[in-house]
Amino acid sequence: MFASSSFLTSALALLAAASTVSAKTSDGVFDGGDGAQSKIDYQPSFTSPKGGEVFIAGSETYTASWDQELPSDIPAGNVSKTADLVLGYDKEGSTSLHLNWTLASDIALYAPNPSSVDFVIPDDVPSGDSYFLVLLGSTRNQSPRFSVVGNLFPSSSSPSSSSSAWSSPSSAAEGSATPSAGASGDDGDGKDDGLTAFIHDLGLRRVRRAEAGKARLDN
């Protein structure tokens, strides 16, 4: 009887200890027991892109930046110090964020580290106007939406995607156009110049369409 009582007491003590270790704090985060710190689901908000930009896949370097200042009610020791910069997009009728491309990994987020990182849009990202950036960790800090003009002639030297994505009907129509040979002749530099001008023209058309849509909303 004594041995049975001791066993029951030990079992109850272990159960109580386990409950303490796995107890949630008031913010819904497991506290890990005495001396451990809760990790809060917080990532800094983006300061760039600001929304409405047009990025060209595979050919330009762009910069993402974020606010390094923590809210006063969030202890610095309770947040993740690094994150991956990920490119995603919205698709009508889908609730998925389509986070298909990692643009930078293990970025240090807070001072004394920089508050920005450079990235290149992978050359297999199709044209679209509902792209955004996320700092994982959290998916609640999405950047404002921007457009991407897809690379018509992707090369193996630019970053590759982890999976395929979509293209809107309008962007597919633009992507099906081909540059005119014109006066470029057989000269290699002339062809490069013509292609650059053609891609630039695609970007300008997207900018004008985005500005026209914004003007209609403002009116």
C-alpha positions in Angstrom: 0.0 0.0 0.0 2.8 2.4 0.9 4.6 1.7 -2.4 1.4 2.3 -4.4 0.8 5.6 -2.6 4.4 6.7 -3.3 4.0 5.8 -7.0 0.8 7.8 -7.2 2.3 10.8 -5.5 5.3 10.8 -7.9 3.0 10.5 -10.9 0.9 13.5 -9.8 4.1 15.5 -9.3 5.4 14.7 -12.8 2.0 15.6 -14.3 2.0 19.0 -12.5 5.5 19.7 -13.7 4.6 18.9 -17.2 1.5 21.2 -17.0 3.7 24.0 -15.8 6.2 23.6 -18.6 3.6 23.5 -21.3 1.4 26.3 -19.9 0.5 29.1 -22.2 1.1 32.7 -21.2 -1.6 35.3 -21.6 -0.5 36.1 -25.2 -1.1 32.5 -26.2 2.6 31.6 -26.4 4.1 28.6 -24.6 6.4 29.9 -21.9 8.7 26.9 -21.7 8.8 26.8 -17.9 10.9 28.8 -15.3 13.6 31.0 -16.8 12.5 30.5 -20.4 11.4 33.3 -22.7 8.4 33.3 -24.9 8.9 34.0 -28.6 6.3 36.5 -29.9 4.9 36.2 -33.4 6.2 39.6 -34.5 8.1 40.8 -37.6 8.9 44.4 -38.5 6.8 46.3 -41.0 8.1 47.1 -44.4 9.2 50.6 -45.4 10.0 49.6 -48.9 8.5 48.6 -51.3 5.8 51.2 -50.8 3.3 49.8 -53.3 2.8 50.3 -57.0 6.4 49.7 -58.1 7.1 47.7 -61.3 10.0 45.3 -60.9 11.6 43.4 -63.8 12.4 39.7 -63.3 16.0 38.5 -63.6 17.7 41.8 -64.6 17.7 44.4 -61.8 18.7 44.6 -58.1 16.1 46.0 -55.8 16.0 46.8 -52.1 13.6 45.8 -49.3 13.7 47.8 -46.1 11.9 47.6 -42.8 11.3 49.4 -39.5 13.8 48.2 -36.9 12.0 50.0 -33.9 10.1 47.5 -31.7 6.8 48.5 -30.1 7.2 49.6 -26.5 5.3 46.5 -25.2 7.4 43.9 -27.0 10.7 43.0 -25.2 13.6 42.8 -27.5 14.6 39.4 -26.1 11.2 37.9 -27.1 11.3 38.3 -30.9 13.1 36.4 -33.6 16.3 38.2 -34.6 16.5 36.8 -38.2 14.1 36.0 -41.0 13.9 34.9 -44.7 12.7 37.4 -47.3 10.1 35.6 -49.4 8.2 36.6 -52.5 4.5 35.7 -52.8 1.4 36.7 -54.7 -2.4 36.8 -54.4 -4.6 34.9 -56.8 -8.3 35.6 -57.2 -10.4 32.9 -55.6 -7.5 31.5 -53.6 -6.7 32.0 -49.9 -3.1 30.8 -50.3 -0.3 33.3 -50.1 1.7 31.4 -52.8 5.1 32.0 -51.1 7.1 30.4 -53.8 10.4 32.2 -53.9 13.0 32.8 -51.2 14.9 35.9 -52.1 17.3 36.1 -49.1 17.9 33.8 -46.1 18.7 34.3 -42.5 18.6 38.2 -42.6 19.6 40.0 -39.4 16.6 42.3 -38.7 17.6 44.6 -35.9 20.4 47.2 -35.1 23.3 47.4 -35.3 22.6 45.4 -38.5 21.3 47.2 -41.6 17.5 47.7 -42.0 17.5 46.7 -45.6 18.6 43.9 -48.0 19.1 43.7 -51.8 17.3 41.1 -53.9 16.7 40.1 -57.5 13.3 38.9 -58.8 14.0 35.3 -60.1 13.8 35.2 -63.9 11.0 32.5 -63.8 8.6 34.8 -62.0 5.7 35.5 -64.4 4.2 38.9 -65.0 1.6 40.0 -62.5 0.4 42.9 -60.4 -0.4 41.3 -57.0 3.1 40.4 -55.7 4.3 41.2 -52.2 7.2 40.5 -49.8 7.1 38.7 -46.5 9.6 38.4 -43.7 9.1 34.8 -42.4 8.6 34.3 -39.3 5.3 35.8 -39.7 2.9 36.3 -42.6 1.1 39.2 -41.1 3.8 41.8 -42.2 3.2 41.6 -45.9 4.6 44.5 -47.9 2.3 46.7 -50.1 1.6 45.1 -53.5 3.7 45.7 -56.6 4.0 44.4 -60.1 6.5 42.2 -61.8 7.3 42.2 -65.5 8.4 38.7 -66.4 11.7 37.9 -68.0 11.0 36.9 -71.6 14.3 35.2 -72.1 15.3 33.7 -68.7 18.9 32.6 -68.2 20.2 29.9 -65.8 22.4 32.5 -64.0 19.5 34.2 -62.1 17.8 32.8 -58.9 15.5 29.9 -59.5 12.1 29.3 -58.0 11.0 26.4 -55.7 7.8 25.9 -57.8 5.9 27.3 -60.7 3.5 30.2 -60.5 0.7 31.8 -62.5 0.3 34.5 -65.0 -2.7 36.7 -65.5 -4.4 36.8 -68.9 -3.3 40.4 -69.5 0.3 39.7 -68.6 0.3 36.5 -70.7 -0.8 38.6 -73.7 2.0 41.1 -73.1 4.5 38.3 -72.7 3.5 36.7 -76.0 4.7 39.8 -78.0 8.1 39.6 -79.6 10.5 42.5 -80.1 11.0 43.7 -83.7 14.4 43.2 -85.2 14.2 46.7 -86.7 17.5 48.3 -87.4 19.4 46.0 -85.0 20.5 43.8 -87.9 23.0 41.1 -86.9 24.9 43.2 -84.4 24.8 41.6 -80.9 24.8 44.9 -79.1 21.9 46.1 -81.2 19.9 43.1 -80.2 20.6 43.6 -76.6 19.6 47.3 -76.8 16.4 46.4 -78.6 15.5 43.8 -76.0 16.2 46.2 -73.1 14.0 48.8 -74.7 11.3 46.3 -75.3 11.3 45.1 -71.7 11.4 48.8 -70.5 8.4 49.5 -72.6 6.5 46.7 -71.0 7.3 48.1 -67.6 6.1 51.6 -68.7 2.8 50.1 -69.9 2.3 48.5 -66.5 3.1 51.7 -64.7 0.7 53.7 -66.9 -2.0 51.1 -66.3 -1.4 51.1 -62.5 -1.5 54.9 -62.4 -4.7 54.9 -64.5 -6.3 52.5 -62.1 -5.2 54.5 -59.1 -6.6 57.7 -60.7 -10.0 56.0 -61.2 -10.0 54.9 -57.5 -9.1 58.4 -56.4 -11.9 59.9 -58.4 
